């Protein structure tokens, strides 16, 4: 376990790397990495090193979601938002809970006028701002992975997120959702916690 922890500490210095437990929360997964880098090769290198330790004998990669950042066409550009070049920079806040899921819109959504889409998204965004305890990170997967977007919410208060999602369910934009599952709720952990997942 010390070697696995050492690899995670090593890569944390190279890019953003957060570790989460889903033990007892999701039936098909026990933990999750949230990795943010400008290079796909970083993910490949880290995974290769973990597998070289025999890590793969204990694990099955149930989910892997790839996405990139970009400015949303529905939100005014904010100069205070961190950037890397022309791309937004996701900076996880390491709150206690992370809820993440892939998101796909129906084809009909993209056939609507920009104004109709903007009106519905303005309502959506306004609802989100009513819950300041919930931070959202949206990234995009068009052409890179099966989903169109990856949506991740960080909060210390899951009850606030539950109320937020319930309120959004009755909004017009919801009718254009094709898929937004699996929804994976995660608990932020220190890297040293990984030993709890593999102890005999």
N, C-alpha and C positions, 0 to 999 in steps of 0.2 A: 504493500500500500504506500510505503514511503516513496518508492520510485514513481508511482502514478501521481502522487501529490507533487513531487518534484517537477514532473513534466508540466503540470498545470501551472505551477508557479513560474516556470520558465516562459511559457507562452503568454501568461498574463502580462509579462513585461514587454511583449512584442505587439499585442493587440488587446482589445477589450474582451475579457473572458469572465463570465459569471457562471456559477454552479448552483443548480437548484435540485431539490428533492421532490419527487412525485410519489414517494413511497406511501402506500396506503391511501393515495388520492386518485390515481389512475390505475386501473387494473392491469394495463398492458405495458406500463413504463414505471421505472423506479427513480430515474434522475434525468436531468436535462442540462446541456451546455448552451449558453447564449454567447455566441462568438461574433464579434464585429471587427472586420478588417477590410483593408482596401485590396487585399490579395486573396484569391481563391486558394492559392498554393499554401497559405498559412493553415487553412483548415485541413488540407491534404497532409501536410507535414505533421501536424499535431496528432491527427488520427493514426497516421502510420507509426508514429512513436509509441502511442498507447497500445496498438495492436502488436507491436514487436515485443511487448512485455507479457504477452499472453492474455491481454485484456479481453480480446475477442472471444476467448473460450468461455467467458462468464456473461457476455452481453450479446444482445441482438439489437441492431439499429432499427427500431420500430418506425421512427419518424425522422425525416431530415428535410428542413424547409430552407430554401435559398432565396434571398431577396436583396435588393439594393435600395439605397435612399434616393430621393429626388424631391423637388418642390411640388407640393400639391397644387393642382390647378384650381382648387376650391378655397384655398387659404392664401391671404395676402402674404407676400414674402416679408419675413421678419429679420431685420439685420442683426438682431440679438441672438438668433439661432446659430449654434455652432455649425461650421462647415468644414469640409475637406475638399479643397478645390471648388468645383461647381456643384458638389453634392452636399446634402445635409449630413451632419455627423450625429449618429445616435449615441447618446451618452446615458446609459442605464443609471438610474438613481439608487439601485440596490435597496429598494424598499422590500419589506418582508415578503410580499406576495407578487407573483408575476402570473398573469393570465394571457395566454398566447393562442392564436388560431389562424389557420389559412382562410382566405376570403375570396370568393368568386362572385361577380355580378352577372345577372342575366344579360343576354345579348341585347334585349330591348332597352336596357339602360344606356348603352352606347349609341343607340339610335335616337334618343331624345335630344332636344336642343340643349345647348350649353346653359341657357337661362333656366330651363326646367330642372336640370341636374343641379345647378348652383342653388336654386331655391330650396330644394330638398336637402342638400348638404349643409346649407346655412342653418336650417332647423336642427340638423343632426349635431353640428358643431356647437351650436348654442346650448343644446342639452348637455353636451360634454363639459362645457365651462361651468355648469351649475354644480359640478362635483370636483372641486379643486384637489381633493385628496387622491384623485385618480389621474395618473400621468399616462399619456398615450404615445406610442412610437409606431408609426406606420411606415412600412417599406414596400417595395414593388417587385413583383416576380414575372412580369410580362415577358414571355419568351425564355425565361431562365428556369422556371419550375412549373409544376402543374397548376398552382394557384395563381391568382392575379396580384394579390397583396398578402402581406403578413402583418397582422395587427397584434400588438402586445401592449398590455396595460400593467402598470406597476402601482401598487397601493399597499398601505398598511391596514386598510379597512375593507375587506372583501364585501361587507354588507353595503358599502357605498357603490361598489361596482355592480352588485346585484340590482340595486335600485336604478342605476344608470341604464343598464341593459334592458330592464323591464320597461322603462320609459321610452327607450328608443324603439322597442318592438312595435309600438302603435303608430310610428311615423311613416310617412309615405314612401320614403326611401327603402324601407324594409321589404316592400313588395318586389323589389328588383334584386333581392339577394338570391343567388343560386345555391351557395353553400358557405357555411361558416363553422364547420366542424372538421376535425375534433377540437374541442375547447380544452386546453390543458392548463390546469391550475397548479402552480409550482410554489415551493417554499424556498426562499433564498438561504443558502448555506455557505459556510467557509469550506475551502478545499479539503481540510482535514476531516470533514464529515463523510467523505467518500468511504472511509473504512467501515462505517456502520452498515453500508450496503453489501459488503462482502465478507463480514465476519462469520465464522462457522458457528 
